[in-house]
Amino acid sequence: MSSPTSTDLTLSHSTPIQADNGPPVVFTTDDMCDDDQLDNRTRSNAAQNAHLPIARLPDGILQAIFEIEAQPLQYIYVSSATSDRLPFQVRISHVCRRWRRLALQTARLWSTFVLNHQIPLELVTEVIRKRAKGAALNVNIPDSHSFSEIPWSVCNTFDHAVEVFPSLVQFVEQHLHRFKCFSIGVCKHSLSHLLRNQRTIAGALTALRFTLVSCYSPATSVPPESGYQLHAPSLHAIEVDHVPLPSFTPGTRLPNVVVAKRYAHLLDFTPAQVLQEFRDLSHVKTLAYIFGLWGTDVTSWLDQTIALPQLCTLQIGCFSPNPRSLAQVFQRLSLPSLHRLDLRLLSQAHEEEPLFSALEYVPMISELSLNLAGYTSPLLLRRLVHNTDGGQPILLPRLQILELYNEFEQYQNHDIFEALEAMAILRCNPTPNWVPLKKLHIAPPLPRDTVETLTQFGLLVGDLGIRKFIELEM
């Protein structure tokens, strides 16, 4: 099959424009013209490619393949020196007439964008109008500040009648009602400039992500009148990185999945405000929450219990000079539905006893993920899954799946192997006191003979991939 060259992608009717005073542009929105406007060389290649066996696939299968392989549109124009950056859907539109017709008719191929200040947003709007048609849009804007001629002004302009990045605001306001997934890099100031309407309507939005970019005035508060309410009846998941959670209108579907990163020195909040934010998440089923409390008074927790009745999965990271901070959080939370707890992101300041104190508040979990770094592994395993000291209750009697991650990528001694074998012998059979432990996922992998021994006792052992902080799939 003949692959298109940069020459093939230059249409005879198109007048090349200059991009940043560089080489002539060879891919513009005009390249997505109708197939009767192709130049002669592309016509010749198209005729040859049309007779290849792959051309016999039905239209629906080809379009499905195109959608699977489609890439975000990061370049609305590409110079001859960078034509290798052309996204997949542009390349296939120059293979043959049939592929071109199918590609240009498949709106979802032209509905996902990664935007920066070098891309004229009016050209993006043209692509949306001509090719995305009525398809929902997936938009990623890594850095909103780059759209301002003076980036620092975004964080120092408090009159919201002054537009600090008018082209970006206009683009978002024009297309927000069609956004399905929207990710944008902001700080608390740029967010207030971007979403200016008191009632922001995003009818198709299912996933929303606010990532943090450098803030030029982190200590300066946002004027209270700049607040907004989000109306998103289809919203499923939201991720906020050091910016406040939005307030929702009564008609908004509250998200089931929330990912939040909170550091006191960036957001200037107190431990009590951490728990207050938990109070606003009573509807959440999956929560990933990481917070740091450096320089704050960790004794200033709320007195009342906060219920999260629907929460099933919790990933929590706590960075604090007080190792009992996590236990203080769990002491204030009611988690009746929690079955999976991921503590892999705890700081190494958390020793065994503070960890055990925290786990006493969630005795019914069935899945636990831990980072072994900083712990005495045999003691940790004995208390987590069984008790040989007498007098102390079993800490997690319902535990069925245990994930252990060792960031040092090696085991310092062989005591852990013996502890794992003792755990398997005791916990792989049911008793009135506990349910059997079924699965152990561990990284780095255990020696083969240890795996075979654990398997003989009835424990299913698997490798554990590098698990990161929960992120939304956008």
Phi, psi and omega in degrees: 000133183282128178270142180288139174263176178297329177293319180299330185274001176263114183275142186297332184273353185269138174265113182301138176255167179261132178250115179054037179060025180261201180296162180301145179285138179243351174230117174229182177298338178292340179293347178262039179280178178289154189291342178285358179256008179292152179282173188296319183295318178294324176299318181296313178298321180297319179296321179292315183293334183295342183262001180284154184305324183297338180291348181279349180297142178298158182303315184299321180292316178300316181295323177296319177297316179302316183293324179295319185270355185300147180243154175300142179278102180261343184231115176276339169217149183224136179278167180298334180283343183233030183294343177291349179275358181302131179293159185307316186292334175286319180297315183292337180287357178242017180278307177203170185298320182294314179298322179297315180299314181294319181297315183287340178270349181268096189298328184293341177291338188243029187240006181239125188228145166242116192247143172221176187292345180278350181261118177298120184293338176292331175288323176298317177300323179294318177298317179300316183293317187278324191240322181287336178050239184265008183292147174294149187254141171246117188233129177237120177240094187301327184217102180291331182298333183293344180277357177262137178296330177234090188307321183295338181293337180301322184267358183235009176250112186256355174272107185283001170282343177272123182269116183271334171218076188299323182295321180291316179300317180297318180296313182295315180296327181288325189245357186303327181294345179256355181292127172265312175236129184226120177235131182212139176274121185218170160239180184297333180282312182294329177296321180291331176284327185286312181257088188269337184283139179298330179234099183269119186259125177223079190295330183262357190291126175248332181222133183228132180227126171248109176262158186269131168245166186303130178257131183276347179220065185297335182275351183272129181283155176274134179304136183299332181289351181272006180292159181220159173244134181263126175251102184222086186294345181253007187297132179245322187216149179217141176233128180232128183247094176064024168234155184296149171296142178290156169270146187248146175286160180303332182274359182279138172283116182293137187293141176279334183241126178229129175241125184219138175240128187224120174236133185299323184285347177260326184252350178056049176243167183254165175304324178298325179288332174300311181291328176296323177292324174301322181301325181282000184247029184294344182269351192282141176258328177233125183227126171244120189220121178237133182215150176236141186236036179298133174075012180248164179274102185284000177270355186269049178278159175291150181277329186277158178277139180250123184265131171240076192293335184260356186291120180254323184235127180229123170246122186226137175236132183230118178246110187204147175291345178262110183294347180268006182300318181297317178298324178295324177294309182297329179298331183265357184251141171253118187233068187292336184257001185293128176233341178236127180232124180246112180246025184293340183262015175295145176291157182291353177290347181279111179270179187299310187297315174299325177295314179299322179298321179292318183291339177298338180273354180227057188289346187261008180293148180252346179227135181221135177238130184223153170261124183286343184301130177090352181253156169275103193303312181301316178298319180300313182294320181299316182283330183289316191242342176200171183224126180247002184271344182076143177089329181264137179289159175292131189289314184231079185290342182261004185294128179240334181230125180237127177245125181237128181237129179247104186290346177283352176062022173200160180258125188290333179208175184267003180298327182294326179295317179295321179294322178295319179294318178297321178298315182295319180300317186277321192260000181272002177236137182286148174219171176299343185265341182201159173269157182290141171284128187255320188227142172233118174250128188216145176218137357291166183301148176283159173302151185300319182295326177293319178299316180297320179295315180296323179295322179298330179279356177101009181263125177278118185249131178222161177284154179245118178292171179287105183265128179258179172301137182308131177232149178287144173272111185254000000 
